[in-house]
Amino acid sequence: MQSTDLGNKESGKIWHRKPSPAARDGIIVNIIHTTSDYLPKVLRFLNVAFDSSGDCLIAGDHQGNIYGFDLPGNRFNLVQRTAQACTALAFNLHRKSEFLVALADYSIKCFDTVTKELVSWMRGHESSVFSISVHASGRYAITTSSDTAQLWDLDTFQRKRKLNILQSVGIQKVFFLPLSNTILSCFKDNSIFAWECDTLFCKYQLPAPPESSSILYKVFAVTRDGRVLAAGGKSNHLHLWCLEAKQLFRIIQMPTKVRAIRHLEFLPDSFDAGSNQALGVLSQDGIMRFINIQTCKLLFEIGSLDEGISSSVISPHGRYIACVMENGSLNIYSVQALTQEINKPPPPLVKVIEDLPRRKLTSGDLKMKVTSGRVQRPAKSKENKIQTRILKQDLTCHFENKENELSDGLNKKRLQILLKGYGEYPTKYRMFIWRSLLQLPENHTAFSSLIDKGVHVAFLNLQRQYPIKSRKLLRVLQRYVQYIQQCESPPKCVSYTNGKMYDRKCPGFHDKELLQHFIDRDVTSQLYAWPLLETVFSEVLTREEWLKLFDNVFSNHPSFLLMTVVAYNICSRAPLLNCDRKDDFETVKNMQAEVDQQRAEDEAWCQKQELLHKAEEARREILLQEEEKMIQQRQRLAAVKRELKIQEMHLQDAARRRLLKLQQDQREMELRRLDDEIERKNLTRNQETVTKEMREDIDAYRRKVDLEERSFHRLIEADQTQNQKAQKLIEENLAKAEQACLNTDWQIQALQKQRWDDQQRNESYREMATLLRENRRKEIEVLNAMMWNEAKKWKEAEEKDFQLKSEKKASALSDTSRKWFLEKELDDALEHAEHIQNKVGMMTYAHCSYVSCSTPYRQLNTAHTVKRTA
C-alpha cells in the first residue's frame, strides 16, 4: 500500500510508482494531510465526492482546504481554501469543472476547479447542511439540513422551492432518484414521500413497515434504475422496498456484529442495466460489507477495527471506492482488485502433472549448437528431402523482455527455442501452451451468455449445405459459427485482404518462376492462397502435421501464417508448374499433398527473415526521409516556437493583469468584509452603550426614589423635631412667665410694704418722675421706631422669603408630583416653625418690654413715695 502526504504542496503526484492493489485489501493509495509546523498535526478529511466520469474526485478537510484528485492522470491540486470546515460536497454538475460545497456557516458556495474562482454564493439555511443531491441533468440541486430542504436552479443559482416541516418531525434525507424526475423525501417519523420535481406534486407515499420488523430509518440508498430503495438504521436489519410496487419485498439480517448501520450505497455495474445487486453497508464498527441483495451472500469487505471507515463514496462507473477513515486519512480502493476472487474464472479442464524438481536452467543450457542435419521423418521421395537448417539465436538480450512473459510462468522465447529443437510441443501440454500463447481472456460469463442464446435460426439447416457424419461435430459447428457473425471484421474479408497483399506488396519475396507461371495462367491469390486460408490447411495436412504447423503459427507473429501459404506453394511448385488450367490448380489444391512440413516451416521462416530484412532497409530509407522532414519541421517549429513564445508572453501579461485584478478584487472584498465587521462592531458597541445608559437611567431613577423616600422621612423627622423644639420653647417661656408672675407678686408685696416709704419719698422724687416720664416718652418713641423698623425688616424678609418660595415652587413644577408635594410640605413645615418662633420671639419681646417698663414705674412710685413722705 502506497501512502502520500499532501503537506503544504498545492500540486503533485498521487503515487510515485504504479499502484498494484492486493486482493486482500484493494487499497490503491492512502492519502494524509499533515502540516509542516514545528509540531506537525494531521488535518482530517471530512467529505469526498466523485465527478460524473468517476475518474476525478474532490476532498475537503476540517480547515477548509479542498483538493482535487485526477486518478488516471496521477495528479492532485489544491482547488480552493474556504477557511472553514465543509459539511457536504457535490461534483456532478452539468458544468464539469464546477462543484458545490456546504460550509459551517450554513452557506453553499460554487467554485470552479480550473479557474479556482467563486462562481456563486447561496444562503438560506439556518442550520448545518449535511446532504447535497444533484439531478441527473446536473441543473438542479437539493440541499438538506435538519429543519428544511431547498431546491436550487444551478443555471441561475436561485432558490426555486423550500420544504418546511414541523420541528418535532425533522428531515432524514431528501434526494433525487437516479435517471428520473422524482424527489424522494425521508423524515424522522419513517414517512417516505415521492414528489414530481417540476410541479412538486406528491406522486405516492410508501406504507409503514410491519410493526414486527419496524426500525427507525437513518440511511437510504437507491439502485441505478431507481426501482429498489434500501433503508437501514440502528439495527442489523435492512429493508428493501420496491418503488414500482410501493411495498416492502425483502428484509435482510446482517451479522450479529452489526448493531447499527451508518451508510448505504449500491455498487454500480456496467452489465446489470442499473439493477445493482451489490450493496455496501457501513456499520458502527467502521467496516463496510458488500452483500448481494439477491443471494444474501457476503461478497467482500473493506476497513477493519483498527482502521475504521467514517464515510465512503463509490464512483459512478464502479471502479473506485473513496473512504474517509476515522483517523482523518483518505483511502482509495480498487473494486477490480476486491472482486478479483469473485470474478475469477473456473479452473481449466487440463491439469498438468509437475515433474520432479530439477536443477535450475541457466542461459547456457538454452544455447544450441549450429548444426546441419535432417529431422528424422518417415521415408519420402528423394526430391522432397532437403537439409534442415538450425540457426543459433542470441538469447541473452531477450531473457528480460517483458513482452515475452506469458501467464502461468511461461516465456515465449523459451517456447520458441524448444519448438525449434523438437519441432512440436508435447501433446499433453499443447492446449495449455496454446492458451498461454493466445492469452485467452477466459471470459466465461460472456461465453455462457452466448451459449444460452441457443443456435441461430440461420444455421439450423447447416447440415444440408455441409453434410457432416458426426452429429457431435455438427453441433459444435452450429454453436461456433453463430459467434463468427458477431465479429466486427468477418474472417473471410480479412483473409481476402491478406491475399490481395501478396499480389500488391510482396511480389519480390515469392518464387519468381512460380509467380510468373501463376500470372501467365491468370491464377490469382483467390485460387492459390485463399483455399488454404479458408480451410486453415485442414484439407492438405494430416492431424499431426496440422498441430505442428499451428504450434509454429501461434508461437510467431500472425504474419507467419501468410508466409506459410507462400511456403506451401513453393514446396508444391513441381505439380503446380505442370498445371495449365485453373481446374488443374483447383485439383492440386484439393489434394492432400505430401509436403515436408518441417521444410515448409523452415522455408516460411527464411522468407520471413528476408522479408524482415527488406522491411528493415525500407524502414531505414523511410527514417532518412523522416530525418530530412524533421530538419525542415524543426526550422518551422523554431519559428512557431518564437511566435508561441510571444503569444505566451502576451498571455502571461494578460494572466498577470487578471491576477492583479483578482488580487485587487480580493483586497476590496477583504476591505468590504472589514468594513462590515467594523460596522457590526460599532453597532454592537452602540447597543452596549444604549444598554449601559438605560441601566444608568434605571439606577439613577432608583437612587432618586430612595433619595425622595429619605427626604420624606427626614421631613417627617424634622417636623417632629420642630414641633418638639417649639413645644419645649413654649414650655420654657411659660415657665419664665410663671416665674415672672411670681416675681411680680413678690415685688407687689414688697411694694406694698414699701408703699409707706414710697409715699414719703414721692414728693422728693416728683421732679425725678417728671424727668423719668420724659425719658420714658422718648424711650417709647425710640422703641416704637425700633419696632416699626423691625416690622419693616420682617416684612422685607417675608417678601424675600415669599419670592424664594415662588422661585422654588416654579422650579419644583418641572419635577414629579411627589417631590413637589414633599417640598410644599417642607415649606409649610418651615413656615409653621417660623411662625411659632415668631410668636415665641414676640412673647419674649413682650416680656422684655414689660420688664423694661416696670422698672421706671417702680422708680417713679418710689420717688413719689419719697416726695409724699417729705
FENBEL-V107541 format. One record per residue. N is the residue number from 1. RES is the residue in one small letter. D_LAST is the distance of its C-alpha to the last C-alpha in whole Angstrom. Layout:
N:RES:D_LAST / N:RES:D_LAST
//
This chain:
1:m:159 / 2:q:158 / 3:s:154 / 4:t:152 / 5:d:149 / 6:l:147 / 7:g:145 / 8:n:143 / 9:k:146 / 10:e:146 / 11:s:150 / 12:g:153 / 13:k:156 / 14:i:155 / 15:w:158 / 16:h:160 / 17:r:163 / 18:k:165 / 19:p:164 / 20:s:166 / 21:p:164 / 22:a:165 / 23:a:166 / 24:r:164 / 25:d:161 / 26:g:162 / 27:i:159 / 28:i:160 / 29:v:156 / 30:n:153 / 31:i:150 / 32:i:147 / 33:h:144 / 34:t:142 / 35:t:140 / 36:s:140 / 37:d:137 / 38:y:136 / 39:l:136 / 40:p:138 / 41:k:138 / 42:v:140 / 43:l:139 / 44:r:140 / 45:f:142 / 46:l:141 / 47:n:143 / 48:v:147 / 49:a:149 / 50:f:152 / 51:d:153 / 52:s:156 / 53:s:159 / 54:g:158 / 55:d:159 / 56:c:155 / 57:l:152 / 58:i:148 / 59:a:146 / 60:g:142 / 61:d:140 / 62:h:136 / 63:q:135 / 64:g:137 / 65:n:140 / 66:i:143 / 67:y:146 / 68:g:149 / 69:f:153 / 70:d:156 / 71:l:158 / 72:p:162 / 73:g:161 / 74:n:159 / 75:r:156 / 76:f:152 / 77:n:149 / 78:l:146 / 79:v:145 / 80:q:141 / 81:r:138 / 82:t:135 / 83:a:133 / 84:q:132 / 85:a:134 / 86:c:137 / 87:t:137 / 88:a:140 / 89:l:143 / 90:a:146 / 91:f:149 / 92:n:151 / 93:l:150 / 94:h:152 / 95:r:152 / 96:k:153 / 97:s:151 / 98:e:148 / 99:f:146 / 100:l:143 / 101:v:140 / 102:a:137 / 103:l:134 / 104:a:131 / 105:d:129 / 106:y:131 / 107:s:132 / 108:i:136 / 109:k:138 / 110:c:141 / 111:f:143 / 112:d:146 / 113:t:148 / 114:v:150 / 115:t:147 / 116:k:144 / 117:e:142 / 118:l:139 / 119:v:141 / 120:s:138 / 121:w:135 / 122:m:135 / 123:r:132 / 124:g:131 / 125:h:131 / 126:e:127 / 127:s:129 / 128:s:132 / 129:v:135 / 130:f:138 / 131:s:141 / 132:i:143 / 133:s:146 / 134:v:148 / 135:h:150 / 136:a:154 / 137:s:154 / 138:g:151 / 139:r:149 / 140:y:147 / 141:a:145 / 142:i:142 / 143:t:139 / 144:t:138 / 145:s:135 / 146:s:133 / 147:d:132 / 148:t:134 / 149:a:137 / 150:q:138 / 151:l:141 / 152:w:141 / 153:d:143 / 154:l:145 / 155:d:146 / 156:t:142 / 157:f:140 / 158:q:138 / 159:r:138 / 160:k:140 / 161:r:138 / 162:k:136 / 163:l:136 / 164:n:133 / 165:i:133 / 166:l:130 / 167:q:129 / 168:s:130 / 169:v:133 / 170:g:134 / 171:i:137 / 172:q:140 / 173:k:142 / 174:v:143 / 175:f:146 / 176:f:149 / 177:l:153 / 178:p:155 / 179:l:158 / 180:s:156 / 181:n:153 / 182:t:151 / 183:i:148 / 184:l:147 / 185:s:144 / 186:c:143 / 187:f:140 / 188:k:138 / 189:d:139 / 190:n:143 / 191:s:143 / 192:i:146 / 193:f:146 / 194:a:148 / 195:w:147 / 196:e:149 / 197:c:148 / 198:d:148 / 199:t:147 / 200:l:145 / 201:f:147 / 202:c:147 / 203:k:150 / 204:y:150 / 205:q:148 / 206:l:150 / 207:p:150 / 208:a:148 / 209:p:150 / 210:p:151 / 211:e:148 / 212:s:150 / 213:s:150 / 214:s:147 / 215:i:146 / 216:l:143 / 217:y:144 / 218:k:143 / 219:v:146 / 220:f:149 / 221:a:152 / 222:v:154 / 223:t:158 / 224:r:159 / 225:d:161 / 226:g:158 / 227:r:159 / 228:v:158 / 229:l:154 / 230:a:153 / 231:a:150 / 232:g:148 / 233:g:145 / 234:k:144 / 235:s:147 / 236:n:151 / 237:h:152 / 238:l:153 / 239:h:153 / 240:l:156 / 241:w:156 / 242:c:158 / 243:l:156 / 244:e:159 / 245:a:159 / 246:k:156 / 247:q:156 / 248:l:156 / 249:f:159 / 250:r:159 / 251:i:157 / 252:i:157 / 253:q:156 / 254:m:155 / 255:p:156 / 256:t:153 / 257:k:152 / 258:v:151 / 259:r:147 / 260:a:146 / 261:i:147 / 262:r:145 / 263:h:148 / 264:l:151 / 265:e:153 / 266:f:157 / 267:l:160 / 268:p:161 / 269:d:165 / 270:s:168 / 271:f:170 / 272:d:168 / 273:a:167 / 274:g:164 / 275:s:164 / 276:n:163 / 277:q:164 / 278:a:162 / 279:l:158 / 280:g:156 / 281:v:153 / 282:l:150 / 283:s:149 / 284:q:146 / 285:d:148 / 286:g:148 / 287:i:152 / 288:m:153 / 289:r:156 / 290:f:159 / 291:i:161 / 292:n:163 / 293:i:162 / 294:q:166 / 295:t:167 / 296:c:164 / 297:k:165 / 298:l:163 / 299:l:164 / 300:f:162 / 301:e:159 / 302:i:156 / 303:g:153 / 304:s:153 / 305:l:150 / 306:d:149 / 307:e:149 / 308:g:148 / 309:i:148 / 310:s:145 / 311:s:146 / 312:s:150 / 313:v:151 / 314:i:155 / 315:s:157 / 316:p:158 / 317:h:162 / 318:g:161 / 319:r:162 / 320:y:159 / 321:i:156 / 322:a:153 / 323:c:150 / 324:v:147 / 325:m:147 / 326:e:144 / 327:n:143 / 328:g:143 / 329:s:146 / 330:l:149 / 331:n:152 / 332:i:155 / 333:y:158 / 334:s:162 / 335:v:163 / 336:q:166 / 337:a:166 / 338:l:164 / 339:t:167 / 340:q:170 / 341:e:171 / 342:i:170 / 343:n:173 / 344:k:175 / 345:p:179 / 346:p:181 / 347:p:183 / 348:p:187 / 349:l:190 / 350:v:191 / 351:k:191 / 352:v:191 / 353:i:193 / 354:e:191 / 355:d:194 / 356:l:193 / 357:p:191 / 358:r:193 / 359:r:192 / 360:k:190 / 361:l:192 / 362:t:191 / 363:s:192 / 364:g:195 / 365:d:197 / 366:l:196 / 367:k:198 / 368:m:202 / 369:k:205 / 370:v:207 / 371:t:210 / 372:s:213 / 373:g:214 / 374:r:215 / 375:v:213 / 376:q:215 / 377:r:216 / 378:p:218 / 379:a:222 / 380:k:222 / 381:s:224 / 382:k:225 / 383:e:223 / 384:n:220 / 385:k:219 / 386:i:217 / 387:q:216 / 388:t:212 / 389:r:210 / 390:i:207 / 391:l:204 / 392:k:201 / 393:q:198 / 394:d:195 / 395:l:193 / 396:t:190 / 397:c:188 / 398:h:188 / 399:f:187 / 400:e:183 / 401:n:183 / 402:k:181 / 403:e:183 / 404:n:186 / 405:e:184 / 406:l:184 / 407:s:183 / 408:d:184 / 409:g:184 / 410:l:187 / 411:n:188 / 412:k:190 / 413:k:192 / 414:r:193 / 415:l:194 / 416:q:196 / 417:i:197 / 418:l:199 / 419:l:200 / 420:k:202 / 421:g:203 / 422:y:204 / 423:g:205 / 424:e:203 / 425:y:200 / 426:p:200 / 427:t:201 / 428:k:198 / 429:y:196 / 430:r:197 / 431:m:194 / 432:f:191 / 433:i:192 / 434:w:193 / 435:r:189 / 436:s:188 / 437:l:189 / 438:l:189 / 439:q:185 / 440:l:185 / 441:p:181 / 442:e:182 / 443:n:180 / 444:h:181 / 445:t:179 / 446:a:180 / 447:f:183 / 448:s:183 / 449:s:181 / 450:l:184 / 451:i:187 / 452:d:185 / 453:k:185 / 454:g:189 / 455:v:192 / 456:h:192 / 457:v:194 / 458:a:196 / 459:f:197 / 460:l:198 / 461:n:202 / 462:l:202 / 463:q:205 / 464:r:207 / 465:q:207 / 466:y:207 / 467:p:209 / 468:i:208 / 469:k:210 / 470:s:207 / 471:r:204 / 472:k:202 / 473:l:202 / 474:l:202 / 475:r:199 / 476:v:197 / 477:l:199 / 478:q:197 / 479:r:194 / 480:y:194 / 481:v:195 / 482:q:192 / 483:y:190 / 484:i:192 / 485:q:191 / 486:q:187 / 487:c:187 / 488:e:186 / 489:s:189 / 490:p:193 / 491:p:195 / 492:k:198 / 493:c:196 / 494:v:195 / 495:s:198 / 496:y:200 / 497:t:197 / 498:n:198 / 499:g:202 / 500:k:201 / 501:m:200 / 502:y:203 / 503:d:205 / 504:r:202 / 505:k:200 / 506:c:203 / 507:p:206 / 508:g:207 / 509:f:206 / 510:h:209 / 511:d:213 / 512:k:214 / 513:e:217 / 514:l:216 / 515:l:213 / 516:q:216 / 517:h:218 / 518:f:215 / 519:i:215 / 520:d:218 / 521:r:219 / 522:d:215 / 523:v:214 / 524:t:210 / 525:s:207 / 526:q:207 / 527:l:211 / 528:y:211 / 529:a:207 / 530:w:205 / 531:p:208 / 532:l:207 / 533:l:203 / 534:e:203 / 535:t:205 / 536:v:203 / 537:f:206 / 538:s:207 / 539:e:210 / 540:v:212 / 541:l:211 / 542:t:211 / 543:r:208 / 544:e:208 / 545:e:208 / 546:w:206 / 547:l:203 / 548:k:204 / 549:l:204 / 550:f:200 / 551:d:199 / 552:n:200 / 553:v:198 / 554:f:195 / 555:s:195 / 556:n:195 / 557:h:193 / 558:p:194 / 559:s:196 / 560:f:199 / 561:l:200 / 562:l:201 / 563:m:203 / 564:t:205 / 565:v:206 / 566:v:207 / 567:a:209 / 568:y:210 / 569:n:212 / 570:i:213 / 571:c:215 / 572:s:217 / 573:r:218 / 574:a:222 / 575:p:222 / 576:l:219 / 577:l:222 / 578:n:225 / 579:c:223 / 580:d:224 / 581:r:222 / 582:k:219 / 583:d:220 / 584:d:221 / 585:f:218 / 586:e:216 / 587:t:219 / 588:v:218 / 589:k:215 / 590:n:215 / 591:m:217 / 592:q:216 / 593:a:217 / 594:e:218 / 595:v:215 / 596:d:214 / 597:q:211 / 598:q:210 / 599:r:211 / 600:a:210 / 601:e:206 / 602:d:207 / 603:e:208 / 604:a:205 / 605:w:203 / 606:c:205 / 607:q:205 / 608:k:201 / 609:q:201 / 610:e:203 / 611:l:200 / 612:l:197 / 613:h:199 / 614:k:200 / 615:a:196 / 616:e:195 / 617:e:196 / 618:a:195 / 619:r:192 / 620:r:192 / 621:e:193 / 622:i:190 / 623:l:188 / 624:l:189 / 625:q:189 / 626:e:185 / 627:e:184 / 628:e:185 / 629:k:183 / 630:m:180 / 631:i:181 / 632:q:180 / 633:q:178 / 634:r:176 / 635:q:176 / 636:r:175 / 637:l:172 / 638:a:171 / 639:a:170 / 640:v:169 / 641:k:166 / 642:r:165 / 643:e:164 / 644:l:163 / 645:k:161 / 646:i:159 / 647:q:159 / 648:e:157 / 649:m:155 / 650:h:154 / 651:l:153 / 652:q:151 / 653:d:149 / 654:a:149 / 655:a:148 / 656:r:145 / 657:r:144 / 658:r:143 / 659:l:142 / 660:l:139 / 661:k:139 / 662:l:138 / 663:q:136 / 664:q:134 / 665:d:134 / 666:q:133 / 667:r:130 / 668:e:129 / 669:m:129 / 670:e:127 / 671:l:125 / 672:r:124 / 673:r:124 / 674:l:121 / 675:d:120 / 676:d:120 / 677:e:119 / 678:i:116 / 679:e:115 / 680:r:115 / 681:k:113 / 682:n:110 / 683:l:110 / 684:t:110 / 685:r:107 / 686:n:105 / 687:q:105 / 688:e:104 / 689:t:101 / 690:v:100 / 691:t:100 / 692:k:98 / 693:e:96 / 694:m:96 / 695:r:95 / 696:e:92 / 697:d:91 / 698:i:91 / 699:d:89 / 700:a:87 / 701:y:86 / 702:r:86 / 703:r:83 / 704:k:82 / 705:v:82 / 706:d:80 / 707:l:78 / 708:e:77 / 709:e:77 / 710:r:75 / 711:s:72 / 712:f:72 / 713:h:71 / 714:r:69 / 715:l:67 / 716:i:67 / 717:e:65 / 718:a:63 / 719:d:62 / 720:q:61 / 721:t:60 / 722:q:57 / 723:n:57 / 724:q:56 / 725:k:53 / 726:a:52 / 727:q:51 / 728:k:50 / 729:l:48 / 730:i:47 / 731:e:46 / 732:e:44 / 733:n:42 / 734:l:42 / 735:a:41 / 736:k:38 / 737:a:37 / 738:e:37 / 739:q:35 / 740:a:33 / 741:c:32 / 742:l:32 / 743:n:29 / 744:t:27 / 745:d:28 / 746:w:26 / 747:q:24 / 748:i:23 / 749:q:23 / 750:a:21 / 751:l:18 / 752:q:18 / 753:k:18 / 754:q:15 / 755:r:14 / 756:w:11 / 757:d:10 / 758:d:10 / 759:q:8 / 760:q:5 / 761:r:6 / 762:n:7 / 763:e:6 / 764:s:6 / 765:y:9 / 766:r:11 / 767:e:13 / 768:m:14 / 769:a:15 / 770:t:17 / 771:l:19 / 772:l:19 / 773:r:21 / 774:e:23 / 775:n:24 / 776:r:25 / 777:r:27 / 778:k:29 / 779:e:29 / 780:i:30 / 781:e:33 / 782:v:34 / 783:l:34 / 784:n:36 / 785:a:38 / 786:m:39 / 787:m:40 / 788:w:42 / 789:n:44 / 790:e:44 / 791:a:45 / 792:k:48 / 793:k:49 / 794:w:49 / 795:k:51 / 796:e:54 / 797:a:54 / 798:e:55 / 799:e:57 / 800:k:59 / 801:d:59 / 802:f:61 / 803:q:63 / 804:l:64 / 805:k:65 / 806:s:67 / 807:e:69 / 808:k:69 / 809:k:70 / 810:a:73 / 811:s:74 / 812:a:74 / 813:l:76 / 814:s:79 / 815:d:79 / 816:t:80 / 817:s:78 / 818:r:77 / 819:k:75 / 820:w:74 / 821:f:73 / 822:l:71 / 823:e:69 / 824:k:68 / 825:e:67 / 826:l:65 / 827:d:63 / 828:d:62 / 829:a:61 / 830:l:59 / 831:e:58 / 832:h:56 / 833:a:55 / 834:e:53 / 835:h:52 / 836:i:51 / 837:q:49 / 838:n:48 / 839:k:46 / 840:v:45 / 841:g:44 / 842:m:42 / 843:m:40 / 844:t:39 / 845:y:38 / 846:a:36 / 847:h:34 / 848:c:33 / 849:s:32 / 850:y:30 / 851:v:29 / 852:s:28 / 853:c:26 / 854:s:24 / 855:t:22 / 856:p:20 / 857:y:20 / 858:r:18 / 859:q:16 / 860:l:15 / 861:n:14 / 862:t:12 / 863:a:10 / 864:h:10 / 865:t:8 / 866:v:6 / 867:k:5 / 868:r:5 / 869:t:4 / 870:a:0
//
